[in-house]
């Protein structure tokens, strides 16, 4: 028990600059060998920033890999942090934008994105404001890995809601006066999403945050955690979004989902090297951007058809 505590204290005490240096090193190695994700990042960047030179695309792609591995090391270190460690390692900016809502018993919708170290946001918010933050997440496989991630994500009193028939739980979270964090920068299925504009291109985005805000009349506040040049982290709380409420549910839902998507896009444009460009964000409407993905789906479809013929 004593040895375990000594190890945790040692890991927690590693300076941020060393974590940063190790992450950049492994990020550079991954950039060199992970051809698939390097290709996806480059295509996404060139698609989103057609005016960029190839040099800008390559430089930012390398930074994206570095940021991911720095984030992974920071997450491992976070598992050894105490509440005091979290508060001393992370700064806050814009707390005045949320303070008046913290004084009320109503719930808050906190939208965020996979930028900087997104995993720190609910932990810091819970520790700093002493108010429970619940986050929406996907379960991962294998089970043993999901168990570890769940234990880490629910540290400091945070809660996790898993993405399967989740909307009633999200509504209850808001009714209970908690903070509900939703990452809204990734795609969703055509049947569950709404078409919005993202970097000048059509994408499908989840309307869940907009629907919750409209039904419960709660504020929607963009919150993200950026990495500074000195390797420190800052949780940034933007002003609450001004949403449309005309009484036309369908129209308001679409407009407000676009407002939230535009807020996320602005953050990405401010810190493009810190966003997770590795997912195929435009695949539903621009599948030609990822031809290897199309070929893979065709191969899998052909295998399934052959399997049915054999049986």
N, C-alpha and C positions, 0 to 999 in steps of 0.2 A: 504493500500500500504506500509506504514511504517512497520507495523507488519510483512507483508510478507517478506520484505527485512531483518528484524531482524532475522526471522526464517532461511532464506537462509544463512545469515552471520554466524549464530550459527552452522548450519549443515556443512558449508564449513570449519569452524574453528575446527571441531573435529579432534584431533590428529590421525595420521595414526595408532599408537599403539592401540588406543581404537577401531578403525574400525577393526583392525586385531583380537583383542581379542573377539569382538562380533561375527565376522565371524567364528572363530574357534569354539566358543561355539555352534552356530547353526549348523555348519558343523558336529560336533560330535553328535548332536541330530539327524540330518538327516541320518548320517551313521548308527545309531542304529535302526532307524525305516524304512528307505527306502530300503527294502530287494531287490527289483527288480534292482535298479541301483547299489547297492552294489555288487550284483551278476555279473552284466555286467562288472563292473570295474575290479573285481577280475579275471574273465575269460580272459578279454583283456590283463591284465598285465601278467598273467601266459602264455598266448599264445605268447605275444611279448618277454617275458623274461623267457623262459623255465628253465633257470639255477637258477632262484630266489628261495629262500626258501619260505615256506608259511608265515613265519613271515614277510619277506620283502614285500610280496604281501599285507598282511593285513595292515601293517604300511603305505605303500604308498596309499592304498585305502582310509584310513582315511584322509590322507593329501589332496587327491584329493577332497574330500567332503569339507574339510576346505577351500581349495583354492577357490572353487566355491562360497561359501557363503561370503568369504572376498571380492571376485570380485563383487558380487551383492551389497554389502554395499558400495563399492567404486563407483560403477556406480550411485547409488542413491545420493551419495555425489557429484559426478561430475556434476549432474544436477544443483547444487547450486554454482559451481565454476565460477570464472571469469578467463579471460585469464592469469592474473598474478598468480592466484592460481594453474592453470595447470602447468605453467612454474616453479613455486617454489616447487611443490610437486613431480615432475617427473624429474629424471636425464636422461642424454643421454650419450651413449657410441657408438663410431664408426661414428660420424658425418662426419669425413673426407671421408668416403666411399660413401657419397651421395652429398657432397658439390659441386663438379665440375659439376654434372648434374643439380643441382639447378640453376646454373648460365646460363644454356642453356634454350631456349624456348621449347624444345621437351618434350614430356611426359615421365613418368617413371612408370614402373610396379612394384608395391611393394607387394611381396607375404608374407603372414603371416599365423598364426595358432591360434587355441583356447588355448593359453597358457598364464599363468600369468593373467594380465588384458588386453586382446586383444582389448577391447573397447576403451582403452586410446590411442591406436596407432594413428588413424587418427586425433584425437583432438590435440594430442601433436605435431604431424608433421605439422599440419596447423598453430598452434600457434607459434611454434618455427621458422619455415622457412617462415612464411607469404605466403604460397602457398597452394592453395586449394587441399585437399585430398578427393577423391571420393571413396566410398566403395561399394562393391557388397553385397547385403543382401537379405534375404527372408522376405516377408511380414508375419506378425503373426496375429493370431486371438485371441480374438475378435477385431473388428475394433477400439474400443476405446483404447485398449492396443497398437495396432500398431501406432495409432496417437501419443500417448505419446512417444513411442520408436523413431518414426520418428523425432519428435521435439527435442528429446535429441541428437539423432545421427547427426542431421544437425546443432547442435550448433557450434559456433566459425567459421562458414562459410563452414563446411564440407558438402559434397553432398552424396546422397544415390542413388544407382542404384538397382532396384529390379529385381530378377531372373526370368524374363519371356520375351522371345524374346529380350534379353538384349545385344547381341553381337554388334549390330550397335551403341548402346549408349556407350559401352566400347571403341569402336574404335574412336568415336567422342571425348570422354574424353581424349584419348591419343593425338589425332590430335590437341586438344585445348591446349596442353601443361600442362595438370594437372597430378597429381599423382593418379594412380588408384590402390587401395588396394584390393587384392583378398585373401580370406582365402581358402587355398588349401588342408587342412588336412582332410576334410570330403569326403565321397564317392559321386559318381554320378551314373546315370543309365548306363547300359552297352552300350546303343545306343549312349550316349553323351560323354562317357569317354574312357580312354585308360588304358589298363592293364599295371601296373607297379609293382615294388617290393617295399614293405614297411615292415620293420622289418622282412625281409626274407620271406615274404608271399605275394601272389598275391592280389592286390586290384585294384579297378577302380578309376582313378583320372581324374579331369577335365584338358583338354589340353588348356583351354582358355588363360591362362597366356603365355604359350609357343607360341600359335598361334599369339597373339597380338605382342609379342616381335619379332617374325620372320617377320611379315608383316610390322611393323613400325620401325624396327631396333632400338628399345628402350631398355635401360638397365632393367634388372630384379634384384631387390635387396631384400633379405630377411630382414624383420624388425619384431621385436617382443618386447613385454613388459613383463619383468620378475619381480617377487617380490623378494626383498632382505630379508635377515634374520632380518633386523631392521624394517621391514614392509614397507619400502619405495619402490618405483617403478623405474625401469630403462628401457628406450626404447633403445634397442640394434639394431644398423644398421650394418649388415654384408656386406662383400665385394660383389660387383655385380657378378652374376654367369657367368661363361664362357660357353656360349651355342654353340651348334653345328650348323653350317650352310653349308651344303654340296650341297644344291640345290635339294636334294631329300626330298620333303615336308613331306611325310608320315614317313620316317625314322627319319628326324630331329625332327618332332613333338613328336614322341615317345621318342627319346633320351633326348630331352629337358624337357619333362614332368617328366621323370625319374630323371634328374638332380635336378629339383625343389623339387620333392618328397624326394629325398635323403637329400637335404638341410634341409627340414622340420624335417625329421627323426633325423638328428644329433642334432637339437635343443631340440627335445623331449627327446632324450637320455641324454642330459646334465641336463634337468630339468623335469624328469618324473613325479614328484609329482605335477607339475603345469599344466600338460596337461589335457584336458577334455576327460578322458577315458570313459565317460558315454554313448557315442554313439556306435552303433554296427558297427564298422569300417570294419570288415571282413565278414559281413553277406552275401554278394553276392557270394563269392567264398568258404566260410567256414560256411554255414548255421548251421551245426551241433554244432557250438560254442554257438548258441543261440536256443536250442530246444524249449523253451517256445514260441519263436517268430514263429517257424514253426507250432506248435500246434494252436496258435492263428489264423494264416492265414488259416489253414485247417478248423477251426471252422467257421470263417467268410465266407469261400467259401461254406461250407455246408449250412449255413444260407441263402446265396444268392440263392443257388440252390433250397432250400425248398421254398423260396419266389417266385421264378419263377414258380414252380410247382403249388403253390396255386393260382397264378394269371392266 
